[in-house]
Amino acid sequence: MYRYKQNVPTTAIVMVLIGTCMFPQEPAWKDTSPHRVQFIRVDAVQLEVLDWGGSGRALVLLAGSGHSAHIFDDFALKLTDLCHVYGITRRGYGASSHPESGFSAERLGDDVIAVLDSLHLTAPVLAGHSLGGHELTAVASAHPNRISGLVYMDSTADPTFDWKPYQELRKKLPSTMTYPQISPEERRSFQSYRAWQRRTMGFAFPESELRNDFATDPDGSMGPYKTPTSVRDAIFVGMRKPDYSRIRVPVLAFFALPKPLEDQIQRYHPKNAEERAAIEQVYAADVDYAKASISKLRSGVPNARVIELVGANHYVFLSNEPDVLREVRPFLADLH
């Protein structure tokens, strides 16, 4: 009897091994982007830096809020024939350190300068999406001699703007215009989530980005978002109204504008006059906000090259990649 009890665990182990051989597990996911990953220390913080290689002038990509540098894994490769492309994951996100403080625009800008120093980059171009634009402005204002150009990719938002009336207005839109909710099944895997993104947005984030943003559950499904909301809140508190008056380098700026009003009405079929009025009012508000942002930028940088992308998603470098590349390439080539 005693001997039989000893053999039970052994038998179980053998059965597990047999099952493993008969039903092999899916191989672990591997990031296939041809970048080199390194970590640069800034005080007590480690910042993830991606290096996609290339030759020529250095181009440093800065992601928007909630994202790591891996959001550029596909886009960056389109520019390595023209420049040496890097990406920085800001503190609080992805594989970079998640400190409890240090999220003001000035501090984040100093992080960028520290990375440039560590990499010994001379007069690079900085390109930022969304929140990354505030770091561009902070760096160009405080360290004008360290960079040679800026590329704003729908990244000139004013964090002091009161969005509450606009959000209330959007509640009156037709249900067909609301952002579709994702189901648990569409989070069953990173592949199914990307398929949902393609259906709803027309493009998908690189899988490497999603795996840096979200935890992976034991069954391979997407887990919770990794970065605590306190980081987002701290960054928002540390942001200020954009001031472009001290920028002295060439600027290329992309702005996403809404689709034409009649196109929206034909597509979403408002059921009554109230829904149609809501579409018209939201369209007017979107256009007014974009035009005000453009005017604000041009007041500080009169010679800025402004590109309006009608119908583009906020992620202009993904939704309108050909348009962005068509403008970025000559901008980089013409810099002295």
Secondary structure as a PSIPRED ss2 file (coil, helix, strand):
# PSIPRED VFORMAT (PSIPRED V4.0)

   1 M C   1.000  0.000  0.000
   2 Y H   0.000  1.000  0.000
   3 R H   0.000  1.000  0.000
   4 Y H   0.000  1.000  0.000
   5 K H   0.000  1.000  0.000
   6 Q H   0.000  1.000  0.000
   7 N H   0.000  1.000  0.000
   8 V H   0.000  1.000  0.000
   9 P H   0.000  1.000  0.000
  10 T H   0.000  1.000  0.000
  11 T H   0.000  1.000  0.000
  12 A H   0.000  1.000  0.000
  13 I H   0.000  1.000  0.000
  14 V H   0.000  1.000  0.000
  15 M H   0.000  1.000  0.000
  16 V H   0.000  1.000  0.000
  17 L H   0.000  1.000  0.000
  18 I H   0.000  1.000  0.000
  19 G H   0.000  1.000  0.000
  20 T H   0.000  1.000  0.000
  21 C H   0.000  1.000  0.000
  22 M H   0.000  1.000  0.000
  23 F C   1.000  0.000  0.000
  24 P C   1.000  0.000  0.000
  25 Q C   1.000  0.000  0.000
  26 E C   1.000  0.000  0.000
  27 P C   1.000  0.000  0.000
  28 A C   1.000  0.000  0.000
  29 W C   1.000  0.000  0.000
  30 K C   1.000  0.000  0.000
  31 D C   1.000  0.000  0.000
  32 T C   1.000  0.000  0.000
  33 S C   1.000  0.000  0.000
  34 P C   1.000  0.000  0.000
  35 H C   1.000  0.000  0.000
  36 R E   0.000  0.000  1.000
  37 V E   0.000  0.000  1.000
  38 Q E   0.000  0.000  1.000
  39 F E   0.000  0.000  1.000
  40 I E   0.000  0.000  1.000
  41 R E   0.000  0.000  1.000
  42 V E   0.000  0.000  1.000
  43 D C   1.000  0.000  0.000
  44 A C   1.000  0.000  0.000
  45 V E   0.000  0.000  1.000
  46 Q E   0.000  0.000  1.000
  47 L E   0.000  0.000  1.000
  48 E E   0.000  0.000  1.000
  49 V E   0.000  0.000  1.000
  50 L E   0.000  0.000  1.000
  51 D E   0.000  0.000  1.000
  52 W E   0.000  0.000  1.000
  53 G E   0.000  0.000  1.000
  54 G C   1.000  0.000  0.000
  55 S C   1.000  0.000  0.000
  56 G C   1.000  0.000  0.000
  57 R C   1.000  0.000  0.000
  58 A E   0.000  0.000  1.000
  59 L E   0.000  0.000  1.000
  60 V E   0.000  0.000  1.000
  61 L E   0.000  0.000  1.000
  62 L E   0.000  0.000  1.000
  63 A C   1.000  0.000  0.000
  64 G C   1.000  0.000  0.000
  65 S C   1.000  0.000  0.000
  66 G C   1.000  0.000  0.000
  67 H C   1.000  0.000  0.000
  68 S C   1.000  0.000  0.000
  69 A H   0.000  1.000  0.000
  70 H H   0.000  1.000  0.000
  71 I H   0.000  1.000  0.000
  72 F H   0.000  1.000  0.000
  73 D C   1.000  0.000  0.000
  74 D C   1.000  0.000  0.000
  75 F C   1.000  0.000  0.000
  76 A H   0.000  1.000  0.000
  77 L H   0.000  1.000  0.000
  78 K H   0.000  1.000  0.000
  79 L H   0.000  1.000  0.000
  80 T C   1.000  0.000  0.000
  81 D C   1.000  0.000  0.000
  82 L C   1.000  0.000  0.000
  83 C C   1.000  0.000  0.000
  84 H E   0.000  0.000  1.000
  85 V E   0.000  0.000  1.000
  86 Y E   0.000  0.000  1.000
  87 G E   0.000  0.000  1.000
  88 I E   0.000  0.000  1.000
  89 T E   0.000  0.000  1.000
  90 R C   1.000  0.000  0.000
  91 R C   1.000  0.000  0.000
  92 G C   1.000  0.000  0.000
  93 Y C   1.000  0.000  0.000
  94 G C   1.000  0.000  0.000
  95 A C   1.000  0.000  0.000
  96 S C   1.000  0.000  0.000
  97 S C   1.000  0.000  0.000
  98 H C   1.000  0.000  0.000
  99 P C   1.000  0.000  0.000
 100 E C   1.000  0.000  0.000
 101 S C   1.000  0.000  0.000
 102 G C   1.000  0.000  0.000
 103 F C   1.000  0.000  0.000
 104 S C   1.000  0.000  0.000
 105 A H   0.000  1.000  0.000
 106 E H   0.000  1.000  0.000
 107 R H   0.000  1.000  0.000
 108 L H   0.000  1.000  0.000
 109 G H   0.000  1.000  0.000
 110 D H   0.000  1.000  0.000
 111 D H   0.000  1.000  0.000
 112 V H   0.000  1.000  0.000
 113 I H   0.000  1.000  0.000
 114 A H   0.000  1.000  0.000
 115 V H   0.000  1.000  0.000
 116 L H   0.000  1.000  0.000
 117 D H   0.000  1.000  0.000
 118 S H   0.000  1.000  0.000
 119 L H   0.000  1.000  0.000
 120 H C   1.000  0.000  0.000
 121 L C   1.000  0.000  0.000
 122 T C   1.000  0.000  0.000
 123 A C   1.000  0.000  0.000
 124 P C   1.000  0.000  0.000
 125 V E   0.000  0.000  1.000
 126 L E   0.000  0.000  1.000
 127 A E   0.000  0.000  1.000
 128 G E   0.000  0.000  1.000
 129 H E   0.000  0.000  1.000
 130 S C   1.000  0.000  0.000
 131 L C   1.000  0.000  0.000
 132 G H   0.000  1.000  0.000
 133 G H   0.000  1.000  0.000
 134 H H   0.000  1.000  0.000
 135 E H   0.000  1.000  0.000
 136 L H   0.000  1.000  0.000
 137 T H   0.000  1.000  0.000
 138 A H   0.000  1.000  0.000
 139 V H   0.000  1.000  0.000
 140 A H   0.000  1.000  0.000
 141 S H   0.000  1.000  0.000
 142 A H   0.000  1.000  0.000
 143 H C   1.000  0.000  0.000
 144 P H   0.000  1.000  0.000
 145 N H   0.000  1.000  0.000
 146 R H   0.000  1.000  0.000
 147 I C   1.000  0.000  0.000
 148 S C   1.000  0.000  0.000
 149 G E   0.000  0.000  1.000
 150 L E   0.000  0.000  1.000
 151 V E   0.000  0.000  1.000
 152 Y E   0.000  0.000  1.000
 153 M E   0.000  0.000  1.000
 154 D C   1.000  0.000  0.000
 155 S C   1.000  0.000  0.000
 156 T C   1.000  0.000  0.000
 157 A C   1.000  0.000  0.000
 158 D C   1.000  0.000  0.000
 159 P C   1.000  0.000  0.000
 160 T C   1.000  0.000  0.000
 161 F C   1.000  0.000  0.000
 162 D C   1.000  0.000  0.000
 163 W C   1.000  0.000  0.000
 164 K H   0.000  1.000  0.000
 165 P H   0.000  1.000  0.000
 166 Y H   0.000  1.000  0.000
 167 Q H   0.000  1.000  0.000
 168 E H   0.000  1.000  0.000
 169 L H   0.000  1.000  0.000
 170 R H   0.000  1.000  0.000
 171 K C   1.000  0.000  0.000
 172 K C   1.000  0.000  0.000
 173 L C   1.000  0.000  0.000
 174 P C   1.000  0.000  0.000
 175 S H   0.000  1.000  0.000
 176 T H   0.000  1.000  0.000
 177 M H   0.000  1.000  0.000
 178 T C   1.000  0.000  0.000
 179 Y C   1.000  0.000  0.000
 180 P C   1.000  0.000  0.000
 181 Q C   1.000  0.000  0.000
 182 I C   1.000  0.000  0.000
 183 S C   1.000  0.000  0.000
 184 P H   0.000  1.000  0.000
 185 E H   0.000  1.000  0.000
 186 E H   0.000  1.000  0.000
 187 R H   0.000  1.000  0.000
 188 R C   1.000  0.000  0.000
 189 S C   1.000  0.000  0.000
 190 F H   0.000  1.000  0.000
 191 Q H   0.000  1.000  0.000
 192 S H   0.000  1.000  0.000
 193 Y H   0.000  1.000  0.000
 194 R H   0.000  1.000  0.000
 195 A H   0.000  1.000  0.000
 196 W H   0.000  1.000  0.000
 197 Q H   0.000  1.000  0.000
 198 R H   0.000  1.000  0.000
 199 R H   0.000  1.000  0.000
 200 T H   0.000  1.000  0.000
 201 M H   0.000  1.000  0.000
 202 G C   1.000  0.000  0.000
 203 F C   1.000  0.000  0.000
 204 A C   1.000  0.000  0.000
 205 F C   1.000  0.000  0.000
 206 P C   1.000  0.000  0.000
 207 E H   0.000  1.000  0.000
 208 S H   0.000  1.000  0.000
 209 E H   0.000  1.000  0.000
 210 L H   0.000  1.000  0.000
 211 R H   0.000  1.000  0.000
 212 N H   0.000  1.000  0.000
 213 D H   0.000  1.000  0.000
 214 F E   0.000  0.000  1.000
 215 A E   0.000  0.000  1.000
 216 T E   0.000  0.000  1.000
 217 D C   1.000  0.000  0.000
 218 P C   1.000  0.000  0.000
 219 D C   1.000  0.000  0.000
 220 G C   1.000  0.000  0.000
 221 S C   1.000  0.000  0.000
 222 M E   0.000  0.000  1.000
 223 G E   0.000  0.000  1.000
 224 P E   0.000  0.000  1.000
 225 Y E   0.000  0.000  1.000
 226 K C   1.000  0.000  0.000
 227 T C   1.000  0.000  0.000
 228 P C   1.000  0.000  0.000
 229 T H   0.000  1.000  0.000
 230 S H   0.000  1.000  0.000
 231 V H   0.000  1.000  0.000
 232 R H   0.000  1.000  0.000
 233 D H   0.000  1.000  0.000
 234 A H   0.000  1.000  0.000
 235 I H   0.000  1.000  0.000
 236 F H   0.000  1.000  0.000
 237 V H   0.000  1.000  0.000
 238 G C   1.000  0.000  0.000
 239 M C   1.000  0.000  0.000
 240 R C   1.000  0.000  0.000
 241 K C   1.000  0.000  0.000
 242 P C   1.000  0.000  0.000
 243 D C   1.000  0.000  0.000
 244 Y C   1.000  0.000  0.000
 245 S C   1.000  0.000  0.000
 246 R C   1.000  0.000  0.000
 247 I C   1.000  0.000  0.000
 248 R C   1.000  0.000  0.000
 249 V C   1.000  0.000  0.000
 250 P C   1.000  0.000  0.000
 251 V E   0.000  0.000  1.000
 252 L E   0.000  0.000  1.000
 253 A E   0.000  0.000  1.000
 254 F E   0.000  0.000  1.000
 255 F E   0.000  0.000  1.000
 256 A E   0.000  0.000  1.000
 257 L E   0.000  0.000  1.000
 258 P C   1.000  0.000  0.000
 259 K C   1.000  0.000  0.000
 260 P C   1.000  0.000  0.000
 261 L H   0.000  1.000  0.000
 262 E H   0.000  1.000  0.000
 263 D H   0.000  1.000  0.000
 264 Q H   0.000  1.000  0.000
 265 I H   0.000  1.000  0.000
 266 Q H   0.000  1.000  0.000
 267 R H   0.000  1.000  0.000
 268 Y H   0.000  1.000  0.000
 269 H C   1.000  0.000  0.000
 270 P C   1.000  0.000  0.000
 271 K C   1.000  0.000  0.000
 272 N C   1.000  0.000  0.000
 273 A H   0.000  1.000  0.000
 274 E H   0.000  1.000  0.000
 275 E H   0.000  1.000  0.000
 276 R H   0.000  1.000  0.000
 277 A H   0.000  1.000  0.000
 278 A H   0.000  1.000  0.000
 279 I H   0.000  1.000  0.000
 280 E H   0.000  1.000  0.000
 281 Q H   0.000  1.000  0.000
 282 V H   0.000  1.000  0.000
 283 Y H   0.000  1.000  0.000
 284 A H   0.000  1.000  0.000
 285 A H   0.000  1.000  0.000
 286 D H   0.000  1.000  0.000
 287 V H   0.000  1.000  0.000
 288 D H   0.000  1.000  0.000
 289 Y H   0.000  1.000  0.000
 290 A H   0.000  1.000  0.000
 291 K H   0.000  1.000  0.000
 292 A H   0.000  1.000  0.000
 293 S H   0.000  1.000  0.000
 294 I H   0.000  1.000  0.000
 295 S H   0.000  1.000  0.000
 296 K H   0.000  1.000  0.000
 297 L H   0.000  1.000  0.000
 298 R H   0.000  1.000  0.000
 299 S H   0.000  1.000  0.000
 300 G H   0.000  1.000  0.000
 301 V C   1.000  0.000  0.000
 302 P C   1.000  0.000  0.000
 303 N C   1.000  0.000  0.000
 304 A C   1.000  0.000  0.000
 305 R E   0.000  0.000  1.000
 306 V E   0.000  0.000  1.000
 307 I E   0.000  0.000  1.000
 308 E E   0.000  0.000  1.000
 309 L E   0.000  0.000  1.000
 310 V E   0.000  0.000  1.000
 311 G C   1.000  0.000  0.000
 312 A C   1.000  0.000  0.000
 313 N C   1.000  0.000  0.000
 314 H C   1.000  0.000  0.000
 315 Y C   1.000  0.000  0.000
 316 V H   0.000  1.000  0.000
 317 F H   0.000  1.000  0.000
 318 L H   0.000  1.000  0.000
 319 S H   0.000  1.000  0.000
 320 N C   1.000  0.000  0.000
 321 E H   0.000  1.000  0.000
 322 P H   0.000  1.000  0.000
 323 D H   0.000  1.000  0.000
 324 V H   0.000  1.000  0.000
 325 L H   0.000  1.000  0.000
 326 R H   0.000  1.000  0.000
 327 E H   0.000  1.000  0.000
 328 V H   0.000  1.000  0.000
 329 R H   0.000  1.000  0.000
 330 P H   0.000  1.000  0.000
 331 F H   0.000  1.000  0.000
 332 L H   0.000  1.000  0.000
 333 A H   0.000  1.000  0.000
 334 D H   0.000  1.000  0.000
 335 L C   1.000  0.000  0.000
 336 H C   1.000  0.000  0.000
